[in-house]
Amino acid sequence: MLTGSRILITGGTGSFGHKFVQMTLESHNPEQIIIYSRDEMKQWEMASKFNNNPKLKFIIGDIRDYQNLFKVMHGIDFVVHAAATKIVPMAETNPAECIKTNVIGAMNLIDACINSGVKKVVSLSTDKASNPINLYGASKLASDKLFIAGNSNETQFSIVRYGNVIGSRGSVIPFFLSLKGKGSLPITDVRMTRFMITLEESIALVWHVLSDMHGGEIYTKKIPSMLLTDIAKAIDSEANFEIVGIRPGEKIHEQMISVDDAPYTYEYEDYYKIIPATYTQSQKNESTKLGEIVDSNFIYSSENNIDWMSIDDLEAQIKLMYPK
C-alpha cells in the first residue's frame, strides 16, 4: 500500500517519527515522506541522520496554522498524525497551549486532509484518552472524537491508542537511565503499573491500520504490563526507591479500553478494535470481519492485564536500545 505513495507525518522529528521514517524506508518504497514540524534544529539533525535522503522532505510548520497545512497536503496520499502536547504536568499548567495543539490542531488537520483529498489518516492517541483525569487525556479524547466524526467519502480517519513506548524520549526509561548509579530512583507510587510497547510494534500497528481501516475505528495492540518498581529494577537493581508521590493528573494504572467501550470492542489475535457507535450494520459487518466482540464488562487496563513483561525482558530491550 505504501509503495510509491506520498506520506506526511506531523510532529515527525520525535521518537516515533525517526523510527517510522527508518522502518518505512527499509520495508516499503514510498515516493516521498514529508516531515512536518516546527523545530528547524530537530529537522536539520534528522536530515543529517538520514544522510539527506532525497525521499525525505522537511517542512517547517505548525498544525495550528491551517493555511500552511492545506498547502503541504497537496498530492499527499496518507497522513500519520503524531504532533501533540504530551507531557501531562505541562498540559495541566499550560491548558490553553495544550488545547490549541491537540484540539484546534486536530480540527485544522482534518479540514486540510478532507479539502486536499488525502486518502487515509491515522492519528496517534494515548491510553490517557480512556476515561481521562487530566487535560492531556481530555484533549486527546476530544481529538479522537473529531477524527472519528471527520470521516468522509474521500478521506478516512482512524486512531491508534497505546501506552508507554519503551525508549521514547517521553518515557520514564531515559529518565531512570540518567539517574543510574546515583543510589536512588524516584517512584511515584509502588502500586503503579504501565503498558509497555516498543517503537517497532507501534509502527507496525500504524501500517496495519492503514491497510485494515474503514474509518472511525480505534485500534489498540495487545501489549504487556509492568510495575513501575520493576521498570526501575531493570535499570538499576541496586538503587533504593524514593517515594515522591503522584504528579498532577497522573493515573496509578493505564487504561486502553473502558467498560463503556466494551459494546463496540472486537478482539483479534494481537489487537483490539473499537468501532464507532454510529456505524450502520453494513459498516459494522465490513469493519469487524474475523473479530469477536468482547464481554460486556471487559476493561483493558494495565493492572488487570494477563500479559506481563519480566525484568529480564526489559533489560534485554534496554540493552538493544542503549548499547552504551
C-alpha positions as CSV (number, residue, x, y, z in Angstrom):
1,M,0.0,0.0,0.0
2,L,2.8,2.5,0.9
3,T,4.8,1.6,-2.2
4,G,5.0,4.7,-4.5
5,S,2.9,6.8,-2.1
6,R,3.5,10.2,-0.6
7,I,3.2,10.2,3.2
8,L,3.1,13.2,5.6
9,I,3.9,12.8,9.3
10,T,3.1,15.7,11.7
11,G,5.4,16.1,14.6
12,G,7.8,13.9,12.6
13,T,11.0,14.7,14.4
14,G,10.1,12.9,17.6
15,S,11.0,9.3,18.6
16,F,8.1,7.9,16.6
17,G,8.9,9.9,13.5
18,H,12.5,8.9,13.4
19,K,11.7,5.2,13.7
20,F,8.7,5.4,11.3
21,V,10.9,7.0,8.6
22,Q,13.6,4.4,9.1
23,M,11.3,1.4,9.1
24,T,9.1,2.7,6.2
25,L,12.1,3.4,4.0
26,E,13.5,0.0,4.8
27,S,10.3,-2.1,4.4
28,H,8.4,-0.1,1.8
29,N,9.3,2.0,-1.2
30,P,7.4,5.3,-0.8
31,E,7.9,8.1,-3.3
32,Q,8.3,10.6,-0.5
33,I,7.9,11.1,3.2
34,I,7.3,14.7,4.3
35,I,8.3,15.5,7.9
36,Y,6.1,18.4,9.1
37,S,7.1,20.0,12.4
38,R,8.0,23.4,14.0
39,D,11.6,22.9,15.3
40,E,14.1,23.6,12.5
41,M,17.1,22.3,14.5
42,K,15.5,18.9,15.0
43,Q,14.7,18.8,11.3
44,W,18.3,19.7,10.4
45,E,19.6,17.0,12.8
46,M,17.2,14.4,11.4
47,A,18.0,15.2,7.8
48,S,21.7,14.7,8.7
49,K,20.9,11.4,10.4
50,F,19.3,10.1,7.2
51,N,22.2,11.4,5.0
52,N,19.9,13.9,3.3
53,N,17.9,11.1,1.7
54,P,16.1,12.6,-1.3
55,K,13.0,10.7,-0.4
56,L,12.6,12.9,2.7
57,K,11.3,16.4,2.6
58,F,11.3,18.6,5.7
59,I,8.7,21.4,6.1
60,I,8.7,23.8,9.0
61,G,5.1,24.4,10.1
62,D,2.6,24.2,12.9
63,I,-0.7,22.3,12.9
64,R,-2.2,25.4,14.5
65,D,-1.7,27.1,11.1
66,Y,-4.5,25.8,8.7
67,Q,-3.3,27.6,5.6
68,N,0.2,26.2,5.8
69,L,-1.2,22.7,6.5
70,F,-3.5,22.9,3.5
71,K,-0.7,23.9,1.2
72,V,1.6,21.0,2.2
73,M,-1.3,18.5,1.8
74,H,-1.4,18.8,-2.0
75,G,-0.7,15.4,-3.5
76,I,-0.4,13.6,-0.2
77,D,-1.8,10.0,-0.1
78,F,-1.5,9.2,3.7
79,V,-1.0,11.2,6.9
80,V,0.3,10.0,10.2
81,H,-0.6,12.5,12.9
82,A,2.0,12.4,15.7
83,A,2.1,16.1,16.7
84,A,0.8,16.8,20.2
85,T,1.4,18.4,23.5
86,K,2.1,15.3,25.5
87,I,3.7,16.0,28.9
88,V,0.9,15.7,31.5
89,P,2.2,18.2,34.1
90,M,3.0,20.8,31.3
91,A,-0.5,20.4,29.9
92,E,-2.0,20.9,33.4
93,T,-0.2,24.2,33.8
94,N,-0.5,25.4,30.2
95,P,-4.0,24.4,29.3
96,A,-4.6,26.9,26.6
97,E,-1.5,25.8,24.7
98,C,-2.5,22.1,25.0
99,I,-5.9,22.8,23.6
100,K,-4.6,24.9,20.7
101,T,-2.3,22.0,19.6
102,N,-4.3,18.9,20.5
103,V,-7.8,20.1,19.7
104,I,-7.6,23.1,17.4
105,G,-4.6,21.5,15.6
106,A,-6.7,18.3,15.1
107,M,-9.5,20.3,13.6
108,N,-7.1,22.0,11.2
109,L,-5.6,18.8,10.1
110,I,-8.9,17.1,9.5
111,D,-10.1,20.0,7.3
112,A,-6.8,20.2,5.4
113,C,-6.9,16.5,4.7
114,I,-10.5,16.5,3.5
115,N,-10.1,19.6,1.4
116,S,-6.9,18.2,-0.2
117,G,-8.4,14.7,-0.9
118,V,-6.0,12.7,1.3
119,K,-6.9,9.0,1.2
120,K,-6.2,7.9,4.8
121,V,-5.2,9.4,8.1
122,V,-4.0,7.6,11.2
123,S,-3.9,9.7,14.4
124,L,-1.7,8.6,17.3
125,S,-3.7,8.7,20.6
126,T,-2.9,7.6,24.2
127,D,-4.2,5.4,27.0
128,K,-4.9,8.7,28.8
129,A,-7.8,9.4,26.4
130,S,-9.7,6.5,28.0
131,N,-11.7,7.9,31.0
132,P,-9.3,10.9,31.2
133,I,-8.5,12.6,34.5
134,N,-6.0,15.1,33.1
135,L,-6.2,17.8,30.4
136,Y,-3.8,15.9,28.1
137,G,-6.1,12.9,28.1
138,A,-9.2,15.0,27.8
139,S,-7.7,16.9,24.8
140,K,-6.8,13.7,23.1
141,L,-10.3,12.3,23.7
142,A,-11.7,15.4,22.1
143,S,-9.2,14.9,19.2
144,D,-10.2,11.3,18.8
145,K,-13.9,12.3,18.6
146,L,-13.1,14.9,16.0
147,F,-11.2,12.3,13.8
148,I,-14.0,9.8,14.1
149,A,-16.6,12.4,13.1
150,G,-14.4,13.7,10.3
151,N,-14.7,10.6,8.1
152,S,-16.0,11.5,4.6
153,N,-16.4,9.6,1.3
154,E,-12.9,10.8,0.2
155,T,-10.9,10.7,3.4
156,Q,-10.8,8.0,6.1
157,F,-9.7,8.7,9.6
158,S,-8.8,6.1,12.2
159,I,-6.9,6.1,15.5
160,V,-4.2,4.0,17.2
161,R,-4.1,4.0,21.0
162,Y,-1.1,2.7,23.1
163,G,0.7,3.3,26.3
164,N,4.3,3.8,27.4
165,V,6.7,3.5,24.4
166,I,9.9,1.8,25.5
167,G,12.8,4.1,24.8
168,S,10.9,7.1,23.6
169,R,12.0,10.5,24.8
170,G,8.9,11.0,26.9
171,S,9.1,7.6,28.7
172,V,10.4,7.1,32.2
173,I,13.3,4.8,31.0
174,P,15.7,7.5,29.7
175,F,15.0,9.5,32.9
176,F,15.8,6.5,35.1
177,L,18.9,5.8,33.0
178,S,20.1,9.3,33.7
179,L,20.0,8.5,37.4
180,K,21.5,5.1,37.2
181,G,24.3,4.5,39.8
182,K,23.3,7.5,41.9
183,G,21.8,5.4,44.7
184,S,18.1,6.1,44.4
185,L,15.3,6.3,41.9
186,P,12.1,8.4,42.3
187,I,8.9,6.3,42.4
188,T,5.6,8.0,42.4
189,D,3.6,5.0,43.8
190,V,4.7,1.4,44.4
191,R,1.3,0.2,43.0
192,M,1.8,2.0,39.7
193,T,1.6,-0.1,36.5
194,R,2.2,0.8,32.9
195,F,1.6,-0.8,29.5
196,M,4.9,-1.4,27.6
197,I,5.2,-1.2,23.8
198,T,8.3,-0.9,21.5
199,L,8.5,1.7,18.8
200,E,8.7,-1.1,16.3
201,E,5.4,-2.5,17.5
202,S,3.7,0.9,17.4
203,I,4.8,1.5,13.8
204,A,3.8,-2.0,12.7
205,L,0.3,-1.2,14.2
206,V,0.1,2.0,12.1
207,W,1.0,0.1,8.9
208,H,-1.7,-2.5,9.8
209,V,-4.3,0.2,10.4
210,L,-3.6,1.9,7.1
211,S,-4.4,-1.4,5.3
212,D,-7.3,-2.5,7.5
213,M,-9.2,0.7,8.4
214,H,-12.6,1.6,7.1
215,G,-12.8,4.9,9.0
216,G,-13.6,5.7,12.6
217,E,-12.0,2.8,14.4
218,I,-9.7,2.9,17.4
219,Y,-7.0,0.2,17.3
220,T,-5.2,-0.9,20.5
221,K,-2.4,-3.5,20.4
222,K,-2.2,-6.3,23.0
223,I,0.9,-5.5,24.9
224,P,2.4,-6.5,28.3
225,S,2.3,-4.5,31.6
226,M,5.0,-3.8,34.2
227,L,5.1,-2.5,37.7
228,L,6.9,0.9,37.8
229,T,9.1,-0.6,40.5
230,D,10.1,-3.5,38.2
231,I,11.0,-0.9,35.4
232,A,13.3,0.7,38.0
233,K,14.9,-2.6,39.0
234,A,15.5,-3.4,35.3
235,I,17.6,-0.2,35.0
236,D,19.3,-0.2,38.4
237,S,18.8,-3.3,40.6
238,E,21.0,-1.7,43.4
239,A,19.0,1.5,43.7
240,N,16.8,2.4,46.6
241,F,13.3,3.8,45.9
242,E,12.4,7.3,46.9
243,I,8.6,7.7,47.1
244,V,7.8,11.1,45.7
245,G,4.0,10.9,45.2
246,I,1.8,11.0,42.1
247,R,2.2,14.0,39.8
248,P,-0.7,16.3,38.9
249,G,-3.0,14.5,36.5
250,E,-1.2,11.1,36.7
251,K,-3.0,7.8,37.0
252,I,-1.8,4.8,39.1
253,H,-2.8,2.4,36.2
254,E,-3.2,2.9,32.5
255,Q,-6.5,2.1,30.7
256,M,-6.8,1.5,27.0
257,I,-10.4,0.4,26.8
258,S,-13.1,1.3,29.3
259,V,-16.2,-0.8,30.1
260,D,-18.3,1.8,28.3
261,D,-16.4,0.9,25.1
262,A,-16.9,-2.8,25.5
263,P,-20.2,-3.0,23.5
264,Y,-18.2,-1.7,20.5
265,T,-14.9,-3.5,21.0
266,Y,-13.8,-6.5,19.0
267,E,-10.9,-8.8,19.7
268,Y,-8.3,-10.1,17.2
269,E,-5.2,-12.2,17.6
270,D,-2.9,-9.4,18.7
271,Y,-5.1,-6.3,18.9
272,Y,-8.5,-4.8,19.8
273,K,-10.6,-2.6,17.6
274,I,-13.3,-0.2,18.9
275,I,-15.8,0.7,16.2
276,P,-17.9,3.9,16.3
277,A,-21.3,3.7,18.0
278,T,-22.7,5.4,14.9
279,Y,-21.8,2.6,12.5
280,T,-24.6,1.2,10.4
281,Q,-25.0,-2.6,10.4
282,S,-23.3,-2.9,7.0
283,Q,-20.3,-0.7,8.2
284,K,-20.1,-2.8,11.3
285,N,-20.1,-6.1,9.3
286,E,-17.4,-4.8,7.0
287,S,-15.1,-3.4,9.7
288,T,-15.3,-6.3,12.2
289,K,-14.7,-9.3,9.9
290,L,-12.9,-12.1,11.8
291,G,-13.2,-10.3,15.1
292,E,-15.1,-11.4,18.2
293,I,-17.0,-9.0,20.4
294,V,-15.6,-8.8,24.0
295,D,-17.6,-9.4,27.2
296,S,-19.9,-6.6,28.2
297,N,-17.8,-6.0,31.4
298,F,-14.5,-6.0,29.6
299,I,-11.9,-3.5,30.6
300,Y,-8.3,-3.3,29.2
301,S,-6.2,-1.9,32.0
302,S,-2.6,-2.3,32.9
303,E,-3.3,-3.7,36.3
304,N,-5.6,-6.5,35.1
305,N,-3.6,-7.5,32.1
306,I,-2.9,-11.2,31.5
307,D,0.4,-10.4,29.9
308,W,3.3,-9.1,32.0
309,M,6.9,-8.2,30.9
310,S,9.6,-9.5,33.1
311,I,12.6,-7.5,34.4
312,D,14.9,-9.7,32.3
313,D,12.9,-9.0,29.2
314,L,13.0,-5.2,29.8
315,E,16.7,-5.4,30.5
316,A,17.2,-7.0,27.1
317,Q,15.2,-4.3,25.4
318,I,17.2,-1.6,27.1
319,K,20.5,-3.2,26.0
320,L,19.3,-3.2,22.4
321,M,18.2,0.5,22.5
322,Y,21.1,1.8,24.7
323,P,24.1,-0.3,23.9
324,K,26.4,2.0,25.7
